Amino acid sequence: MIPNVIKQASFFVLSRPTKIYERFLLEQINSKEQLIGIKGARGAGKTTLLLQYAHRSGYPIEKILYISCDHPAMAGVSLYDLAQDFFQEGGKLLLLDEIHKSKGFAPHLKAIRDTFDLQVIFSGSSAIQLDYESADLSRRVVMYQLPALSFREFLEIETSIPFDAVPLEKVVKNHLTLSSQVAAKIRPIEYFLKYIKYGAYPFYLESIENYPMKLLEVINLTIESDLPAMFNIEPSKLDKLKKLLYMLCTTPPLELNKMKLSGAIGTSWPTVSKYLTLMSKASLIHQIRGGAGMRTINKPDKLLLDNPNIFQVLCAQPNIGSLRESFFVSQLSYAHQIHYHDKADFIVDDTFVFEIGGPGKTRKQIKSLDDAYIIQDNIEVGSLKEIPLWAFGFLY
């Protein structure tokens, strides 16, 4: 039998009205799939997405069961047994939130998928790795990634004005048209400065004043709870992960090197490298590797915080170069391949070369390169090969 406390919690959650704004991913989910996974950073809106999907499904509330796997009542409860009871009672849609909090979940999901005529949608941390579980789940599940809010989505929430997503090639080639169309409706710089401070996570809508405190809590919970739940990290090492984040906040891109990182943290490079990989999986940082012709050079990856909001809560004076590059990478990494370049900042999809800077940035550094562009911060409209930084926030 499904515990009454679980049924009651599900009813209360499903009965609440969901937030009106719908993330872009909701339209992309294939509702015909039987087993669907949504992964993303804490605070990205995964729970809201699950509930919005449930409301769209058309099923009555008694045919839907929502379970938060970190609920105290779930301790020791078998996901398979719970799904069996739900199916026998006529259930149709099973929503499993925070699935990474359920130990050994993969075999249960496989058995549920293979046994019952249920649609199961689960959410989990960005760091969730189905490969780490047994049961060959990969070919049975369709996984989606929910990134942080894009600048475009932030604008829609703030202004209630719809803005179309723009493919990268059109941003690059037609940015003058994009800039004029957006500037005719809003002041992009005004909203961009707000986005940099608090626009990356939907929970800013709850309270802008409390946003820094809540974001810091998200960071701490990711390091202290989510990562240890999935990987074997000694509690004594968790402070080292936080120190790594602080260093990335204050240091210019590429200034860090293996010796400096290892020495500052007091840990060997292999251990530091492991920590960086885990934080990258958990959507706390980006690791950008060198592009074609650079991958064999003994250079460290370019390390950036996952999005510019994290800078606001980790250090009083963030490095402006790192902050700009963090925004750029956060907007492109969802759907594009990014490497750093030996003569510029980045090369994207092995095609477009970008150098990022302030309004006075010139083309001197990249004048000999094809398909090379300057990305300038704090400008509303660019010129032929100078593109406003904010324009890259319209990719999704």
N, C-alpha and C positions, 0 to 999 in steps of 0.2 A: 504493500500500500504506500502511496505517496504521503509523506508526513503532512499533517494538516497545516503546520507552520509554513511549509513550502508552498502549498496551495494558496494560503492566505496572502503570503508575500507576493506570489505571482499575480493574484487578482488585484491587489493594491497597485502594483507597478503598472500592469496593463490598463487599469482603469484611469490612470492619470493622463491628462492631455499631454501629448508630446510637443516638443518645441516646433514652431511653425516652419523654420528654415530647414530645408532638406539639402544635405550634402550631395555633391555630384555623383558620388558612388552609388547612391540609392537607385539611380536610373540604370546603372550598369550591371547590377546583380541579375544573374539569370535565374528567374524564379522557377524554371523547370528542373533545376538541379536538386538532387535529394540531400546532398551534404555540402554545406557552404561554410567557409571560414572567413572571418574578418579580423585582420590583425592591424595593430596600430599602436601609437604611443598612448600612455595614460593621458586622459583629458582630450583626446582627439575627437570624441563623439561616438565611440563604438556602441555604447549602450543605447543612446538615442537612435542610432541607425537601426539597431535590432527592433526597437519598439515601433519605429516608423514603418519598418517592413511588416511587422505584425498587423498594424492597423490597415495597411494596404492589402493584406492577404485576403481579406473578405471573410475569414473564419470568425465565428462567434468566440467570445472570450473563453468559454469553457472548452474550446477545442485547441487552445494555445496554452503552453506552459512555459513560463519564464523562470529560469533558475540562475542565480548568481552563485558561482562555484566557490566563492569565498564566504558564503553565508555560514554561520556557525552550525546550523542544522544540517549542513551537507557533510560534516565530518563523519567519515566512515560509511557514507551512503554510496552504493554502487550506481554509477551512471546507467549501466545497462539495465539493472533491475528497475530503476526509476523509469526509464524509457519504456520498458515492457509493461509496467503498470499503467503508464499514461496511454500507451497504444491500446491496451485492453479496455480502457475506459472510453475509447473513442477519440483519443487525441489525434491531431493532424500536424501541428507545428510545434516543435520543441526548440526553445531558445536557450542556449547555454552561454552565459556571460562569464568572462574571466576564466576560461577553460584551463589556462595554465596553472590555476590554483588546485586543480584536481590531479592528483598523482596518477601516472599511468593511464592518462585519458585515451590515448590513441587506440589500444585494443578495444576499448568500450565503444568508441565511435565507429570503428570498423564493424563490430558485431551488430550495432544498432542499424548501421547502413545496410548490412547484408540480410538482416532478419525482418525488420519492421517496415511497413509502408508509412513512414514518417518523413517529413522534411525537417532536417536538423540544421540550424544555423548557430555557429559558435563564434565567440570573439575571444581574442587573446592578445597578449603583449606582442609588440613588434619583434621581440627577441624569440618568440615561440618558434621552435624548430621541430617539425614533424619527423624529421630524419632522426632525431634523438630518441624517439619512441619506436617501439617495435610495430609490427602489424601492417607494414606496407600500406600506409594510409594515403600516400601521395597520389595514386591514380584514382582514388575514390572521392577525393575532396577537391572542390574548386576554391582556391584561396584568393582573397582580395586584400589589398593594402589600403588603409585609410590614412592619408597623410595629414599633417597640420593644415589648418585653413590656408587657402591661397589668398593673396591680396584681393583677387577678384571676388571671392566668396565673402571676404570681410566687407568689401564695398557694398555688396548686395544686402548683407545683414544691416549695415549702418544706414544705408540710403533707401532701401526698398526698391531700388532701380535695378532691373535685370541687365546684366552684362554677359555677352557671349564669351566662352572660352576661345582662345586664339592659338592655333598651332604655332610651334616655334618658328618655322620658316616664314610665316606671315608676320610674326612679331619682328623678325629681322628685316624682312624686305619691305613691309608696309607699316612700319612703326609710326611714320608721320601721320598716316590716316588714323591709326589707332589712337595716337595721342590727341589728335584734334577731336575725334569723336568722344573720347572720355572727358577731355577738358571742357567740352560743350555742356556736359551734364554735371560735373563735380570739379572740385579743385584737387587734383590727384596728389600733390605734395602734402597738402593738409592731412588727407586721410592716410597717406603713406607713413607719415611721422607717427600717427596714432597706431598704425598696424605694427610698426617696428617695436613699439613699447608694449602693446597688449593684444594684438590681433591674431595670434597664431593658434590659440586654443578657444573653442566655443564657450568655455566656462567664464570667459571675461564678461559675458552678459549678466552673470549673477551679481557681480560687483567689481567695478574697475578698481575701486580703492583696495579691495582685498585680493586683487588678482596676483600681485607679486608674492604674497604669502602662500596662496593656493598653488602657484606655479612652483615655488620652492618645495612645497609639500609633495607635488608630483615628482619632482626630481629625486627627493629623498626616498620616497616610497619605491620608485623604480630601482634605485641602487640598493636599498636596505631590505626590500621585500621581493620584488619581481625577479631580479637577477639571481639572488640566492635560491629562490624556489625552483629555478630552471637549471642553474649551473652550480658547480661545487666551488663556492667562494667562501673563504673563511671570514667570519664577522670582523676580525681584526684588520682585514684588508680593505674594508669598505671605505674608510676614510681616505685611502689612497686614490680611489676612483673620484671622490669629490675634489681632491687636490688637483687631479688631472683636469677636471672641468674648469677649475679656477684658472689654471695656467693658460688654457685655451682662450679664456675670456680676455686676458690682458696682453697676450703675446701676438705680434704680427704673424700672418700666415707664413709658413715655411721657415720661420726663425727657429722653431723647435727642432732639435735633433735627438738621436737616440741617446747620446751620452748625457745631454742636458735633461731629458725627461727622466732617465734612470737615476741620475744623481739627485735631482730635486725630490724625487719620491722615495728614494732609498730602496729601490727594487731593481732586480736584473731586467735587461731589455726583453727577454722572452716573456717574463711575467707582465711587464708593461704592455707589450704587444697583445697579449691575451686580453688584458683589461680593455684596451682600446677596441678590440674586435667586439667584445661583449657590449660596450657602451654604444658602439655603432649599431649593433643589432637591436638595441633597446631604444633607438631613435633619440639618443642624447648627443651624439656627435656624427660627423661625416668624415670618412676616410677617403681622400681623393688620391688616386695613384697617377703616376706619370703616364703621358700619352705615348703614341707610337714612336719608337726610337728611344724612349726614355725608360722603358720598363726594366731594362737590365742594368741601368745606372744605380749605383748604391746610394740612393737618396731616400729619405723618409717620406711616407705619405704626407700630403697636405692635410692637416687636421683642423676641423672647424666645428663649432657648436652647431647643433641641429637646426636651430632657427634663431632669429635675432632677439626674440623675447627672452631667451635664456640668459643672454648677456645682461639684461636689465636687473636680474635678481642675483647674479653671481658676483658682480663687481661694480663699483661706483663709476669707474672710468674705463669702459670697454674700448678695446682697440678698434678704431673706426674702419680700418681696412678689413679686419676679420669680420666685423659686423656686416659690412656690405657684401662680402663674399658669402657669408652664411645665408643671407637672404637669397642671393642668386642661386646657390646650390640647393637650398630648401625648395625652391620653386621648380627647378629643373630635374632634380634627382628622381622624382616620382615616375617619370616616363622617358628619361633620356640618360644616355651614358656620358659621364663627365670625367675628364682627366685634366691634370694640370699640364701646362705647356712650358717648354723651355724658354720661349721668347715672350710669353704672355701669361695671363692668369689661368685660363682654361681653354680646352678644346672640347666641343660638345658633339657627340655622335661622329667623331673623327672628321668633322666637316667645318663647323663654325669655330673661329678663334675669337676669344673675348679678353679684353683688358679692362679692368674695373677701377674706377677712381672717382674723384670729385668733379665739380663743374669745369675745372681748368685742365683736366686730363687731356693730353694731346696724343696724336697717332704716331709720334716719333718711334716708339718702341716696336710698333707692329706694321710700319709703313711698307715693309718688303713682303708681307704675308698676304696670301689670297684669302678671301672670305674672312677677313679680320675686322673686328668692330670694337669701338670704344663704348663702354657702358658707363654713363655718368650719373652720379647721384645728385639729387637736389636740382634737377632741371625738369621742366614740365614737358617741353618738346625738344627733340634732338635735331640732327641734320642728317645728311645722307648716310654716313657711317658712324654717327654718334647716336646712341640709343639711351633713352631714360631708363634708369635702373628699375623703376616701378613697373614698367611695361612688361617685364618678365613675370609679373605676378598674375598674368591673365592666361597662363598656359592650361590651368585646370580649374 
